[in-house]
Amino acid sequence: QVQLVESGGGLVQAGESLRLSCAASGSIGSLAAMGWYRQAPGKQRELVAVSTSGGSTNYAEFVKGRFTISRDNAKRTVYLQMNSLKPEDTDNYYCTLRGTTTFNRYLEVWGQGTLVTVSS
């Protein structure tokens, strides 16, 4: 069984920074992509940033220039450095992984979410 454990959420003031971490464990054969989504109550989950195994990254327009995604493949961990946070960044942030299991089956896993609250 594959699990994702997120950490790093919390309460900060506008303009401050946070760093989220997400560590994967379990029977992972290959990691195609790891990324972060966010979701507010009553709204759809939306992409924040994703990092692929080929080294490419993709960011939502609303975080470009402020957030940076990075990953440590050896540790199976993905990070999201969030700078210049705004009150509208307040959300639950979810880590996700796509890849294959050790039996070469498609794998898509979501973390439990970590709350980021930005006060004005």
C-alpha positions as CSV (number, residue, x, y, z in Angstrom):
1,Q,0.0,0.0,0.0
2,V,1.3,3.4,-0.9
3,Q,0.8,6.4,1.4
4,L,1.5,10.1,1.3
5,V,2.3,12.0,4.4
6,E,2.1,15.8,4.2
7,S,3.5,18.3,6.6
8,G,4.3,22.0,6.9
9,G,0.9,23.7,6.8
10,G,0.0,26.3,9.4
11,L,-1.1,29.9,10.1
12,V,1.0,32.8,8.7
13,Q,0.5,36.4,7.9
14,A,0.3,37.8,4.4
15,G,3.7,38.2,2.9
16,E,5.3,35.3,4.9
17,S,6.4,31.9,3.6
18,L,5.7,28.3,4.3
19,R,7.2,25.1,3.0
20,L,5.1,22.0,2.5
21,S,6.5,18.5,2.3
22,C,5.0,15.3,1.1
23,A,6.8,11.9,1.6
24,A,5.7,8.8,-0.2
25,S,6.1,5.3,1.1
26,G,5.1,1.8,0.1
27,S,5.4,-0.4,-3.0
28,I,6.2,2.2,-5.6
29,G,7.7,1.0,-8.9
30,S,8.1,4.3,-10.6
31,L,7.1,7.9,-10.0
32,A,5.7,9.7,-13.1
33,A,4.6,12.9,-11.3
34,M,4.2,14.4,-7.9
35,G,2.3,17.6,-7.3
36,W,0.1,19.7,-5.2
37,Y,-3.5,20.7,-5.5
38,R,-5.7,22.9,-3.3
39,Q,-9.3,22.9,-2.4
40,A,-11.5,25.3,-0.4
41,P,-14.8,24.1,1.1
42,G,-17.5,24.0,-1.6
43,K,-15.1,24.5,-4.4
44,Q,-13.4,22.2,-6.9
45,R,-9.9,21.0,-6.3
46,E,-7.4,22.9,-8.5
47,L,-3.8,22.4,-9.6
48,V,-1.2,24.4,-7.8
49,A,2.0,22.8,-9.1
50,V,3.3,19.5,-10.5
51,S,6.7,18.0,-11.1
52,T,7.3,15.2,-13.6
53,S,9.9,12.5,-13.6
54,G,11.4,14.2,-16.7
55,G,12.2,17.2,-14.7
56,S,9.5,19.5,-16.0
57,T,7.3,21.6,-13.8
58,N,3.9,23.2,-14.3
59,Y,2.4,26.0,-12.2
60,A,-1.1,27.5,-11.9
61,E,-1.0,31.1,-13.0
62,F,-2.0,32.4,-9.6
63,V,1.2,31.0,-8.0
64,K,3.8,31.7,-10.7
65,G,6.7,33.6,-9.3
66,R,5.7,32.9,-5.7
67,F,5.7,29.1,-5.3
68,T,8.4,26.6,-6.2
69,I,7.9,22.9,-6.5
70,S,10.9,20.6,-6.0
71,R,11.4,16.9,-5.4
72,D,13.9,14.5,-4.0
73,N,13.5,11.2,-5.9
74,A,15.7,9.3,-3.6
75,K,13.6,10.3,-0.6
76,R,10.4,10.1,-2.7
77,T,9.5,13.5,-1.4
78,V,8.0,16.6,-3.0
79,Y,8.2,20.1,-1.6
80,L,6.3,23.2,-2.2
81,Q,8.0,26.5,-1.2
82,M,5.4,29.1,-0.9
83,N,6.5,32.7,-0.7
84,S,4.7,36.0,-0.6
85,L,1.6,34.3,0.7
86,K,-1.8,36.0,0.2
87,P,-5.0,35.6,2.2
88,E,-6.6,34.1,-1.0
89,D,-4.0,31.2,-0.7
90,T,-5.8,30.0,2.3
91,D,-6.9,26.4,1.5
92,N,-6.4,22.8,2.2
93,Y,-3.4,21.6,0.1
94,Y,-3.3,18.1,-1.1
95,C,-0.3,16.1,-2.3
96,T,-0.7,13.7,-5.2
97,L,1.4,11.0,-6.8
98,R,1.0,9.3,-10.2
99,G,3.2,6.3,-11.2
100,T,3.2,2.6,-11.1
101,T,3.4,0.0,-8.4
102,T,6.1,-2.6,-8.1
103,F,3.8,-4.9,-10.1
104,N,3.6,-2.3,-12.8
105,R,0.0,-1.3,-12.2
106,Y,-1.2,2.3,-12.5
107,L,-0.9,4.2,-9.3
108,E,-2.6,7.4,-8.2
109,V,-2.6,8.4,-4.6
110,W,-3.7,11.5,-2.6
111,G,-2.6,12.7,0.7
112,Q,-4.9,13.7,3.6
113,G,-4.4,17.4,3.1
114,T,-2.7,20.1,5.1
115,L,-4.3,23.4,6.0
116,V,-2.6,26.6,5.0
117,T,-4.2,29.8,6.5
118,V,-2.9,33.2,5.6
119,S,-4.2,36.1,7.7
120,S,-4.3,39.7,6.3
